[in-house]
Amino acid sequence: MALDIGIRGAGRGAFAMTLHQVSRQMLANLPDRLWDLLSIASYIHLADRMVPRDGPSMPNLGENWRRTLSFVIAVRDPDFWNLPDVRESLRKTIGFLSGDRYQFEFVELAGAPAWQPFLDIAGSGAAPAFQPAEVILFSGGLDSLAGAVDALLVKRRKAALVSYQSAPMVQAIQSRLVEALRSRAGPDRLVHIGLGLTNAGEMVEPTQRTRSFLFAVLGLLVARLHGLREVCFYENGVVSTNLPLASHVLGTRATRTTHPKVLELYGRLFSRVAEADIRIRNPFFWDTKADVVRRIAEGGCGELIQPSFSCGSTRGAAMTKGRHCGVCTQCLDRRFGILAADCGHLEPASNYAVDLMRGPRKPGIEAVTAEAYVLAAHTWRQSTQEHFLGAHGEAFRLLPHLGLRTDEAAARLHRLHVRHGQNVMRIVTETARTDDVLGERLDLPDHSLLAMIQGPLAQDVQIRDPAENEATPERQAADRKIKELPRPITLWLDMHRREARIGNVAVLQRKHFELVRKLLPKFQDGIRAQRGSPGFSFMGTKQLADAMGVTEATTRQLVRALRLKIAEQFHQQLGIAPAPDDVIESVSWAGYRLNPALALVGSHESDQCRSSDLTTPSRASRLSHPAP
């Protein structure tokens, strides 16, 4: 299938963008690469709308869910975009987000115009002196509304709210919420910048997995206009994780819009394009939907809950005078979250075309979605951590991207889903208790949530995953005589003897001791920062080489020899060795650092230890890493 997606006045699929509240003067000095990125994101999004996947019934068993999309795009800086690492970063980012296969080729934009011909500017733009402290991607849903309330009214920060305005109804909702926030925060506390897409053709594929990429790129442009290096996606962690509710929901059938790995990939790509350290954050990752709703109410904006919009069916809402459909997962999340936050009085049930518990749902997708949602909550509520992780292998994709040690991240992720399950099941239980009259039960529609839950086949069902019957990992390891490395690995330095001990097993002296000592200050800074792994900075290879008084090549050789020495001594004493990065981590472009998971038990150079405590490891005063 060939698509000709051109800019206005060229190509069969010409499209146009409108930026509200941005002036030409604001965009005059925007770098060429950021213009290119906006164009690339737009073309990817348009293709995503126009090329269909398998339908909901998956007649080909998912064969056509993943698409192969090839792009030839004219850009201002083709030499940069054709760099292998840049193309790979773009392909990897969009591929993980959408689950599709991508190929890119970039050519010179002939006679690059001084202005972007596909872009309209609507409005005069923000006042020249306006300088936001935060850029917030604002959809008009509960989570982004809570983020705006938190920034503007709780923290009293100026903010730029950036919106993708996919339909007139959505634009109107966003504008009403912004005006309500402006009336509370003050007229000079926020600016609202919206991007509209017109002439994009009929939407063939409704999933639009790459829409958040275009949204994030717009946020990046606004951030760079104001000299900022951070963009905030506010989304509760259950939605961001978006674990499949059923076994057939594979890969990107569960959307990854704000998945931690996606946000990290955005940051890497944007940093490369902008030549600056760009971060895309989700400050609400450890919140449930109920937590998010409470933030709105406690921020004094409870009356804004009802006019916010969360439904996945914009077209359906437009046909029902703005009501939520009540049957999509977004509506289920929203209504359960509002009720669990004890804010049901702030939104009438009539705001939904189908009532949460008693409304009739169509047999098939609608009924199965609601049933799977509640069953997942029921399972999570009573799960152990082993069961939870065993049932959801997808969770392991995001653990390395949470800025915590793996064990801490796994425990917190499990607790988050347990709280969500408790919230949902409390509402289910309370509703069932108020429906005790036999006549009311008989009048329930067959496929209403309450009827499905109270049906005789659903009573006393015990959901137990096979992983629940397994022994703990420690017991299994002991039974199979698997040797385990004691964790955390300790680090102890004796400045008098000029030696370092790793795990009270390996002894490092001379050059190896000096190598560890040079990395120690940044490690101590990371402990004091209390921000988990991201708070531990790397020491560049050249910087470390200069500090050691050797060449970069010699530094790399020293690190390799140090790792080998540690492995040999651990093997001799314990029969098992740590991984190479367990003591000194290395990233080619960042340099080296002591692994943040190490436990520092003493050092003369540590202002948190007494020198009298450093004669032996057993007397050392242990410094445990604080939980972020």
N, C-alpha and C positions, 0 to 999 in steps of 0.2 A: 504494500500500500504506500503510494507516494503522496506526500503532502507538500504543497507550496505555500508556506506561511511567510508572507512578506510584510514589510512595513507599509504604512499608508501610501497609497499611490503606486504600489508595486506588488506584484504577486497575486495569486488567486485568492489567498486567504488573508488579505490585509486586515490589520487590527490597529487599535488605538488605545492609549492609556491616558487617564486623567489624574493628575496629582492635585489634590485640594490643599489649600493653605501652604503652598510652596511658591516662591517667586522665582523668576528666571535669574535674578541676581544671586539668590541662594545657591543655585546650581551651576553658576558660571564657572567656578573653579573646580568642579568635580573631576577627579582624574579619569582618564580614558578607560582604565581597567574597570572602574566601578560602573561606567556607562555600559561597557561590554558585559559585565556580570548581570546587570539589569536586563539587557537584551537576551542573554543566554537563558536566564531564569524564565523570561516570558515565553520564549520559544519552547522550552521544555514543558512548561505548564500548558500551553496551547496544544501541543502534541498529546499530552496526557489526557486532555479533554476529548480529543478527536479519534484516538485509536482505541477500540473496544477491547476489553478483556473477556474471559468467559462470563456468562450470566450468573445470577445467584444460584441456579441449580447445578452449575458446574457440569454440563453435559459431557465434557471431554475429560472428566476427572482431574481438572486443574491444568491440563496440558497447555491451555491458552491463557492462563492467568498471567504468567510472566511473558512480557512482550520484548522483542528486540527492536530498539529504536536507534536509527543512525541519523546524525545531524551534520549538515554542512552549513556553518554560520559565518557570515561576514562580520568581522570585528575590527576595531581600530588598532589593536595591538596583537596581530596574529602570532608574532614570534613568541610572545609570552604564553599565550593560550595553547600553543602547540608544544610547549616544553613537556617532556614525558611525565614529570612529577605533577605538573599542574593538571594535565588531562586525566591522569590516574586519580588524583584527589577528587576531581569533579565526577568522574565515572563512579568511584567508590562511594562518594557521598550520596549521589542521586540513586545509585543502584541499591544501597541498603535501605534508603527511605522508601522506595517504590517497589522493590523486588524485581525490577526489570533489568534488562541488559542494555547498555548504552555504548555507542561509538560516536566520537566527535572528531570533526575536521574543521579547522578554522582558516578562513581566507581573508585577504585584505578587503576592508570596506572601501570600495572605490569612491574617491572624492568625499571623504568623511565630512558630513555637514557640521557646521558650527553648532547646530542645535539638533536634538533628536526628533526626527520627523514623525515618530509615532507617539510623541508625548505632548499632551495639552497641559497647560497650567491654569488652574481655576482658583481664583482668589489672590489676594495680594501677598499672602504669606505672613509668617509670624513677625512680630516687631523685631527690628535688628538687634536690640539689646537682649532679647530673650535667650537665656542659656539654661536648658534643662539639665538636671542632675541625673536623669534616668530616661531611657528610651524603653517604652513598654509596647509590646505587640498587643493591640486591643481589638478583640473580635466582637465584643458585645455580649459574650457569654459570662457565666458566673465567675469563672476563675480569673479571667483578665480584668473583670470589674473589681474583684477583690484585690488584685494586684494594684490597680489604680487607686483604690481607696486606701490601701496600705501606704503607698508612696506619697499620695497627695495630702491625706487627712491625718494619718497616724504618724508618719515620719516627717510630714511637712516639707516634702521635697518638690521642686519643680519637675515637671515631667512632660515629655513629648509622647502622645498616644498615637500609635501608627496602626492604621486599619487597612485591610484588604476588603473592598466594598464590592462583593460579588453580585448583589442584587439591590434594587431600589429600597426594598423593605429592610434589608440588613443595614443599608446606609442610614435610613431614617432612625432605626433603633439605636445605632451607634451615636448618631448626632444628639438624640434626646438624652442619652446617658451622659455624654460629654457635657452638655449644657447643665445638667443636674450637678455633675461634679464641679464644674466651674463656679456655679452659684454657691457651693459650699467651700471650695478651696480659695476662691478669689479669682478675678478676671485675668490676672497676670501670672497664674501659677501653672498653666498648662496650655499646650497647643495640640490640636488634633490634625493629623496629616493622613489623608485617605488616598488610596489608589483604586481607581475603577478601570475595568477592562471592557472595551466595547468592540463590536464587530469581530468578536472572537468565534463566531459560527455556532451552530447548534451543538450543545454538549451531548456527545455520544456516550462517553464513559463517566459515570457519576462518582467513582471513588476518588479521583483527583488526588492521588497520594503526594504529588509534588507541589501542591498549592502552598504548603508551609514553607517550601524553599523560596518561592517568590516573595512570600510574606517576610521571611527572615532577611532576604536581600534588601527589601525596602527598608526594614529596620536598620540594616547596616548603613545604607545611604544616609538616612536621617542622623544616625549616630556620628558618622564622619563629617556631616555638615556642621555639627556642633562640637567637633573635636573629641568625641567620646569613643571609648573602645569596648563598650559593653551594651548588649541588647538583652532584654528580659522577656522570656516566654513564661507567663504564669499559668501553671497547669498542675492539678493535684497528681500525686504520684501514682495512684491506681490507674488513672487514665494514661499517664505518661508511660508506665510500664506496659499497660494494655495486654495483659496475659490472655491467651485464648480462652474463651468461655466454654469451648467444646473442642473435642479432639480433631474435628475436620477443619478447624480454623487454623490454617497453616501459614507460616511466613507473613507476608504483608497483607493477608486477609484481615489480620489485626493491625490497624494502622500504627505507624511509628512516628507520628507528627512531632511529638516532643520527647521521643525516646532519648535517654541520656547519651547513647552512642551517636545518635543523629546530631544532637546539639554540639557534641565534641567535634564531630566531623565538620559541621558548619564552621566552628571556630578555627579549625586548622585551615580550611579552604579560604575563609575570609581573611585570615591573618596573612596568608600567602599573597592574596590579591591586593590587600590594602597596605602591605609591608608594615604592619603594626600588629601588636599582640591583641587580637580580638577575642572576646569571650561572649558566648551565648549561654545565658544562665536560666535556670528554672528555680526560683527561690521557694516555691511551694511543693517541691518534690516529696517532702516527707509529710504532707497534708493529705487527709482524705477529703472527699467532697463535702462532708459535713463540716470539717474544719474550715474549709474555704467559705462556706456560707456563714459560719459564725464570724469570720473576719469582717464580712460585709455588715452584718447586724451590729457587731460591737464597734465598728467604725462609724456608726450613726447613719448608715445608708440602707437600712432594712427595706424601706419603701422602693428601692431601686431593684430589688430582687425580681419582682413581678415583670417589669418592662424589659429585663435582660432577655437574651435569646440564646438558646442552646441547641435547638432541634437540628437534626441532620437533614431534614427535608424542608429546605427553604421554599421550594415550589409548592409543597403541600400546605405550608403555613400561610403562604400568600392566598391560597384558595379558601382557607378557613379563618380569614380575618386575623392573621397573626398568631393563632393558637399553635402550641406545640402538638406534634402528632401523638405523643404519648407512647409510641410503640418502638422507637429506635433506642439503641443503647444510650445515646446522649440524653434522651428524655428520661429513661430509667435512672441513670446516674443523677440527673438533676433533681427529680422528684424525691427519690430516696434520700439524697443528701439534704434537701430542704427540710424534710420531715425529721430526719435524724438529728438535725441541728435545732430542733424544736422551733422552727420558723414557719411551720405550715400555715399559721395565721397571716403571714405576709404574702402568700400566693394562693388564690382560690383554686380548687380542683378543676374549675371550669376553664382554666388556662390551658388545659390539655384536651385534645379531641377524644382521646380514650383515657378513662380514669385508670390510675395506677393499679389498684387492686381489684376493682369490680367491673372495669370496662371490658367490652367484648373485643377479643383479638382474633384476627383471621387465622384459621388453621394453617399450619406450615411455618413460614419464617417468623411471623409476628409472635405466634404462641411459643415456638421453640426458643426464640431469643429471650423472651421474658422468663421462661422456665429455666434456661441455662444460666441466666444472670443470677437468679435466686439460688439455684443449686450450687453455683460456684461460691457465692457468699456463705452458704451453709457449710461447704467443705472447708473454706479458708478459716472460718470462725473456730472450728474444732481441730484444726490441723496442727501437727508438730512441724518444726522447721524441716526435719528430714523428709516428711511427707510432702510439704509444700514444694521444696526444691526438686524432689524426685518426680513430682507430677508436672512441674513446669520447667523443663530444660531451657526454655527461652529466657528464663531469668538469668542464666549464666552469661548471656550476651551483654548484660548491662552492669553486672557487678564490678568489672574493672573500670567503669566510667563514673563511679559515684564518689570518688575522692576519699574513700575509706579503705581500710584493710578488708580483704575479702570476707573474713569471718564476721566483721562488724557490719559490713554492707548486707550480707545475707540475713543476719539476725534482724536488722532494722527493716529490711524489705518484707520479711515474714510478718513482723509485728504490724507493719502498715496494713497488710492485707487482712490480718486477723481483726484489726479495728474496723476496717471496712465491712468485713463479714458480720461483725457484731452489730454495727449500725443498721445494716440491711435487715438482719433477722430480728432485731428488736422491733422494727416497724411492722414486719410481717406478723410477728407474734401479737403485738398490740392490736393490729387490725383484725386478726382472726378472733381474738377474745371479745371484740365488740360485735361480732357477727354470730351470736349464739342462737338466734331465733331460727328454728327449722325452716319456716317460710322464707326467710331471707336467703338461706342457703339454697333452697330449691329454685329461687328466682335468679340466681347468679347465672350469667352466660357461661356456656360450657368451657370456653377457652379464656375466661378471665383468669387473672393470676390467682385470685382467692379460690376459685373453683378448682383449679389444677392442684393447688396446695392442699385443699381439704378433701380432694377426691380419695376414695378408699385405696386406690393403688399407690397413692403418695404417702399414706400414713405409715409411720414407724419405719421408714426406709433408712437404713444405716449405710452411709456412704463411707467406705474405707478403702483407701488406696493400698495396693500390694506393698508399697514402700513402708506403710505403717507397721507391717508385720516383720519387717527386717530388724535385725539387731542394730545397735548404734554403730557408726563408722569405727569408733574406738574398739568396740567389742569384736567387730568383724576383722579388724586389723590384727588384734591379739590372737584370735582363733586361727588366722591364716599365717601367723608369725611374720607379719609384715613389719619391718622396722620403720619407726617414725622418728623424724627429727624433732627434738624438743623445741617447742615454740613458746614465746618468742626467742629468737637467737639474741644472746646478750653481747654487748660490746663493753670492754673494760680497758682503760688505758692507764699505765703506770709511767708517769713522766720521769721519775727518778731512774728506773731501769730502762726506760725508752723501749717499752714493748707494749703491744696490744694483744688482748685475748678475745677470741671469738667463741662464744658459747662455752667458755671455760674449757675449751678443747684445743683450738688452734692458737699457737703463739706466733706473733708477727714481730720481727725486729728489723733494725737498720732501715733500709730504703722502704720496706713494706710498712713499717711503723710510721715513717714520715709521710707516706702516702695517705694513710688513714688520718693522721693528725692534721694534714692540710685540708681534708674534707670535713673535719669535725665542726668548725665554726658555723658553717651553713646548716649542718645537721641540728646543732643546738638552736639556731634561729628558727628552724622548722618546728621544733618542740614547743618553743615559746609562742609561735604563731597560732597554735591550736586550730589549724584548718585542715588537718588530715594530710594526705599525700601531696596535694597541690601546694601546701605551705613549705615544702622542702625543695629548695631551688638547687639546680645543677651548677657545677663549676665547669666552665668551658675548658676544653682540652688544652688550649694554649695558655690559659690562665693557670691551670694546674701545673703545666710543664714549667712555666716561668717560676712559680712558687717552689717547685722542686729543684730548679736549676738544671733542668735537662731538656732534651728536645721532645717534641710531641710524639715522635715515633718511639722514643725510649719510654715515655709515659704509658703508651699503650702496651708495650712489652711488660712493664712493671705490673700493670693491672692484670694482664693475663697470667703472669707468674704468681701473683698474690692469690688469684682465684685457684690456681692449680695447687698451691701450697695448702690452702684451706681445705680443699677437697681431699688431698692425700692424708692430712692429719685427722680429719673427721672419719675417713674410711678406716684408718688404722685403729681408732678408738671406739667408734660406734658402728662401723660397718655400713654407714650411709653418709652421703655427702650433700650439702646444700646446693641449690642451683647456683650458677655463676652470678646471677643478679641478686641473690639473697643477702649479700654483704655490700657489694658495690654495684649500683645500677649504672647503666650507660645508655645514652641515646646519642646517635651519631651527630645530630645537629646541636644537641644541648650540652653534651659533655658527661660528667660523672657526678654521682652523689652517693652518700651512704644510704642504704635502703631505709625508708621511713618506718618499716616494721621492726627494725632493730630496737632492742631495749638498752639504753645507755645506763650502765650501772656505776659509772664513776669516771672522773677525769679531773686532773689538777686545773685544767682550763675551764671547767664548768663552774659557773657562779652559783649552781644549785647543789654542789657537793662540797663537803669539808675535806681539806687535804689530808687530815688525820684518818679519814675513812678509806684511803685509797691504797693501803699497803697490800691487801689481799682482796680478791673478788668476793670472798665470803663476808667481808666486813663492809663492802661497798654499799652506799646508800642508793637504792634503785630509783631511777626516774622513769615512771610509766608515762606513756603518751596519753594525754587527755583526749577523750572522745570529742570529735568535731561536733 
